[in-house]
């Protein structure tokens, strides 16, 4: 576990990748928040929060999404969910999806992201796969690294892109509200999939099935 502090200055150039205007993004989010609204609430510096959330040390709006519905679901509800030694399906607690829905967004402008996909991408920010693969216990450290990367890619970096931990063939991303123009994302005409409904739970179970998981009864 590389619990070392970031260097004062980077010695390599972080990899820039463009997210083209018109790209579809899939977001699992609270039903209380508009589909394209950035989360304005900083995480605690030490407790709770997500991998690349804002904190009081670096406050910004943030929005996580996947480039596929499966990536969005995997990143949001399969956190630290162990496999059953007896071979049974992994059970996703109902609390993990309570009050949540999946919405489809579209980018309206080209967005420049820091790529954290390959070993070379990660080495360019003095890191390895730990940064995008470690579990929640290390998120205070990954948030600190995110703030350092933001500082040294300002003003061009509008977010990060990486391989989903739960579905490595798919891509997950985070966008930063303070670096994206207003209305950089819009909700599409696709109806949100509300996990509080029977249809939403059925849809979610169908997505979870290939991951040997399902909603708990």
C-alpha positions in Angstrom: 0.0 0.0 0.0 1.9 3.1 -1.2 1.0 5.4 1.7 3.7 7.9 0.7 3.1 11.6 0.1 3.0 13.0 -3.4 6.2 14.7 -4.5 6.5 18.5 -4.4 6.4 18.6 -8.2 5.7 15.9 -10.9 8.6 14.8 -13.0 6.5 13.5 -15.9 3.6 14.9 -17.9 0.2 13.4 -17.0 -1.6 11.8 -19.9 -4.4 13.8 -21.5 -7.4 12.1 -23.1 -10.4 13.8 -24.7 -13.9 12.9 -23.9 -15.7 13.9 -27.1 -18.8 16.0 -27.1 -21.9 13.8 -27.5 -20.5 10.9 -25.4 -23.1 9.0 -23.4 -22.4 8.8 -19.7 -24.2 6.6 -17.2 -24.6 7.8 -13.7 -26.0 6.1 -10.6 -27.0 8.9 -8.2 -29.4 9.9 -5.5 -32.9 10.5 -6.7 -32.9 13.7 -4.8 -30.2 15.1 -7.1 -30.8 16.2 -10.7 -29.2 13.8 -13.2 -26.5 16.3 -14.4 -26.0 18.0 -11.1 -22.5 17.8 -9.5 -22.3 16.7 -5.9 -21.4 19.9 -4.0 -20.8 18.2 -0.6 -17.1 17.6 0.3 -16.2 14.3 1.9 -14.6 14.3 5.3 -10.8 14.3 5.0 -10.5 11.0 6.9 -13.9 9.2 7.1 -16.3 8.0 4.4 -16.5 9.5 1.0 -15.5 8.2 -2.4 -12.2 7.6 -4.2 -11.7 11.1 -5.7 -14.2 13.2 -3.8 -13.6 16.8 -2.8 -12.7 17.6 0.8 -12.2 20.8 2.8 -8.6 20.8 1.6 -9.8 21.1 -2.1 -13.5 21.8 -2.4 -15.1 21.2 -5.8 -18.3 19.7 -7.2 -17.8 16.2 -8.4 -19.7 13.7 -10.6 -18.9 10.0 -11.1 -20.1 8.1 -14.1 -19.3 5.2 -16.3 -19.0 4.8 -20.1 -21.4 1.9 -19.9 -24.4 1.1 -17.6 -22.5 -1.9 -16.3 -19.5 0.3 -15.2 -21.8 2.7 -13.5 -23.6 -0.1 -11.6 -20.4 -1.9 -10.8 -18.6 1.1 -9.4 -21.5 2.2 -7.2 -23.1 -1.0 -5.8 -20.4 -3.8 -5.9 -18.0 -2.0 -3.5 -16.1 -4.6 -1.3 -18.7 -7.2 -1.9 -17.1 -10.6 -1.3 -17.9 -13.8 -3.2 -19.7 -16.6 -1.3 -17.3 -19.4 -0.6 -20.2 -21.8 -1.1 -20.7 -20.5 -4.6 -23.9 -18.5 -4.1 -24.6 -15.2 -5.7 -23.2 -12.1 -4.0 -26.0 -10.2 -2.3 -26.2 -6.5 -2.8 -27.7 -4.9 0.4 -30.9 -3.0 -0.4 -29.5 0.0 1.5 -26.8 0.3 -1.3 -29.5 1.2 -3.8 -32.1 2.8 -1.6 -33.2 6.2 -3.0 -31.0 5.8 -6.1 -31.4 5.7 -9.8 -29.5 5.4 -13.1 -29.6 8.3 -15.5 -28.1 8.7 -19.0 -26.2 11.9 -19.6 -24.6 13.4 -22.7 -21.5 15.6 -22.9 -22.2 18.8 -24.8 -18.5 19.9 -25.2 -15.2 18.1 -25.5 -13.7 17.5 -22.0 -10.0 16.9 -21.2 -9.4 14.2 -18.7 -6.3 12.8 -17.0 -6.0 9.2 -18.1 -5.2 6.8 -15.3 -5.8 3.7 -17.4 -2.4 2.2 -18.2 0.7 1.6 -16.1 2.4 4.4 -18.0 -0.5 6.8 -17.3 -0.3 6.0 -13.6 3.5 6.3 -13.5 3.2 9.8 -15.0 1.4 10.8 -11.8 3.9 8.9 -9.6 1.4 6.1 -8.9 0.5 2.5 -9.8 -2.8 0.5 -9.9 -3.2 1.1 -6.1 -4.6 4.6 -6.9 -7.6 3.2 -8.9 -7.9 -0.3 -7.4 -7.6 0.1 -3.6 -10.6 -0.3 -1.4 -12.4 2.3 0.7 -10.1 2.1 3.7 -7.5 3.9 1.6 -9.8 6.6 0.1 -8.4 9.4 2.4 -5.1 8.8 0.6 -6.5 8.5 -2.9 -8.4 11.8 -2.3 -5.2 13.5 -1.3 -3.5 12.2 -4.5 -6.5 13.4 -6.5 -6.0 16.9 -5.1 -2.3 16.8 -5.9 -3.0 15.7 -9.5 -5.6 18.4 -9.9 -3.2 21.0 -8.7 -0.5 20.0 -11.2 -2.9 19.7 -14.2 -4.7 23.0 -13.6 -6.3 24.5 -15.5 -6.7 21.9 -18.3 -7.8 18.7 -16.4 -11.6 18.5 -16.1 -11.7 15.0 -14.6 -10.0 11.6 -14.4 -10.6 8.4 -16.4 -9.7 4.9 -15.2 -10.5 1.2 -15.5 -13.4 0.2 -13.3 -12.1 -1.9 -10.4 -15.2 -4.2 -10.6 -15.2 -4.4 -14.4 -11.7 -3.7 -15.7 -12.7 -3.8 -19.3 -15.0 -0.8 -18.8 -14.1 2.8 -18.0 -15.2 4.9 -15.0 -14.7 8.7 -14.7 -15.1 11.6 -12.4 -15.7 15.2 -13.6 -14.9 18.3 -11.6 -17.5 21.0 -11.4 -15.0 23.9 -11.0 -13.2 22.9 -14.2 -16.2 22.1 -16.4 -18.2 24.8 -18.2 -21.9 25.2 -17.2 -24.2 22.7 -18.9 -21.2 20.5 -19.9 -23.6 17.6 -19.3 -27.3 17.3 -20.1 -29.7 14.5 -19.3 -30.9 12.6 -22.3 -34.5 11.8 -23.2 -34.0 8.3 -21.7 -36.2 7.8 -18.7 -34.2 7.3 -15.5 -34.2 3.8 -14.1 -35.4 4.1 -10.5 -34.2 1.4 -8.2 -37.2 2.0 -5.9 -39.5 0.5 -8.5 -40.2 -3.2 -9.4 -39.0 -2.5 -13.0 -35.9 -0.8 -11.7 -35.0 -3.7 -9.4 -35.6 -6.2 -12.2 -33.3 -4.2 -14.5 -30.7 -4.0 -11.8 -30.8 -7.7 -11.2 -30.3 -8.4 -14.9 -27.2 -6.1 -14.9 -25.8 -7.8 -11.8 -26.4 -11.3 -12.9 -23.2 -11.6 -15.0 -21.2 -10.4 -12.0 -22.6 -13.3 -10.0 -24.6 -10.9 -7.8 -28.1 -9.9 -7.2 -30.2 -7.7 -4.9 -30.7 -9.1 -1.4 -34.3 -10.1 -0.7 
